[in-house]
Amino acid sequence: MKAQSHSKNASSIIWPLDPYQKQTKLWNKSLSTVRTFSKALKQNVSPLYVLDLKAENLSNARAEEKYKSLEQKTLEFMARRLKKIKGLKTQAPLVLLNFNSSVRGEAESITAFSKAHNTDLIIAPTQSRTTLSRFFKDSFVEELVAQRG
């Protein structure tokens, strides 16, 4: 893995990922898709994670310190995980902060980042769900498509 810094003018591929997710079939499919598009489009990948924070907890200094520590640990974990991936050029991993603590808030964070950084493509894994489970649980990818579309 070769990491590069982020630039507002450079278009790229965004890969929202959960660095704590186990290496499952979904993870492997997502990685395969990212590799394919990265090579075909000759673009770097911007791996990012949306860290959910509850706005009401930011009122005291200890909470803010705790979140900064959690953000740093997440970045370190992402960097270690990405280092194990061969043949993928990535920019330095990013952690976006979400104060809404919702699927919509996560999608809004990624959409705002993608617009600000002239992103050409967002690759996000999706899981097949039945109609009933979709009724009870929000879909991150559907929300992302609705906002970016």
Solvent accessible surface area in square Angstrom, and as a share of the most:
residue,aa,sasa,rsa
1,M,70,0.31
2,K,120,0.51
3,A,55,0.43
4,Q,71,0.32
5,S,93,0.60
6,H,47,0.21
7,S,51,0.33
8,K,135,0.57
9,N,135,0.69
10,A,44,0.34
11,S,39,0.25
12,S,5,0.03
13,I,0,0.00
14,I,0,0.00
15,W,1,0.01
16,P,13,0.08
17,L,13,0.07
18,D,58,0.30
19,P,0,0.00
20,Y,103,0.39
21,Q,52,0.23
22,K,164,0.69
23,Q,121,0.54
24,T,61,0.35
25,K,165,0.70
26,L,40,0.20
27,W,8,0.03
28,N,68,0.35
29,K,135,0.57
30,S,7,0.05
31,L,17,0.08
32,S,62,0.40
33,T,52,0.30
34,V,0,0.00
35,R,73,0.27
36,T,84,0.49
37,F,83,0.35
38,S,10,0.06
39,K,136,0.58
40,A,74,0.58
41,L,84,0.42
42,K,181,0.77
43,Q,41,0.18
44,N,33,0.17
45,V,0,0.00
46,S,1,0.01
47,P,0,0.00
48,L,0,0.00
49,Y,46,0.18
50,V,16,0.09
51,L,14,0.07
52,D,62,0.32
53,L,4,0.02
54,K,104,0.44
55,A,58,0.45
56,E,124,0.55
57,N,66,0.34
58,L,56,0.28
59,S,106,0.68
60,N,82,0.42
61,A,84,0.65
62,R,204,0.74
63,A,14,0.11
64,E,80,0.36
65,E,126,0.56
66,K,134,0.57
67,Y,29,0.11
68,K,123,0.52
69,S,48,0.31
70,L,70,0.35
71,E,46,0.21
72,Q,94,0.42
73,K,125,0.53
74,T,0,0.00
75,L,46,0.23
76,E,80,0.36
77,F,67,0.28
78,M,0,0.00
79,A,38,0.29
80,R,135,0.49
81,R,38,0.14
82,L,1,0.01
83,K,145,0.61
84,K,160,0.68
85,I,13,0.07
86,K,155,0.66
87,G,59,0.56
88,L,5,0.03
89,K,117,0.50
90,T,0,0.00
91,Q,11,0.05
92,A,39,0.30
93,P,18,0.11
94,L,48,0.24
95,V,14,0.08
96,L,30,0.15
97,L,70,0.35
98,N,4,0.02
99,F,91,0.38
100,N,92,0.47
101,S,50,0.32
102,S,46,0.29
103,V,37,0.21
104,R,144,0.53
105,G,1,0.01
106,E,40,0.18
107,A,0,0.00
108,E,73,0.33
109,S,24,0.15
110,I,1,0.00
111,T,10,0.06
112,A,63,0.49
113,F,18,0.08
114,S,0,0.00
115,K,120,0.51
116,A,50,0.39
117,H,31,0.14
118,N,86,0.44
119,T,12,0.07
120,D,83,0.43
121,L,50,0.25
122,I,35,0.18
123,I,15,0.08
124,A,22,0.17
125,P,45,0.28
126,T,86,0.50
127,Q,109,0.48
128,S,120,0.78
129,R,75,0.27
130,T,97,0.56
131,T,118,0.68
132,L,123,0.61
133,S,44,0.28
134,R,123,0.45
135,F,158,0.66
136,F,152,0.64
137,K,123,0.52
138,D,99,0.51
139,S,25,0.16
140,F,47,0.19
141,V,31,0.18
142,E,85,0.38
143,E,34,0.15
144,L,8,0.04
145,V,98,0.56
146,A,79,0.61
147,Q,50,0.22
148,R,86,0.32
149,G,101,0.97
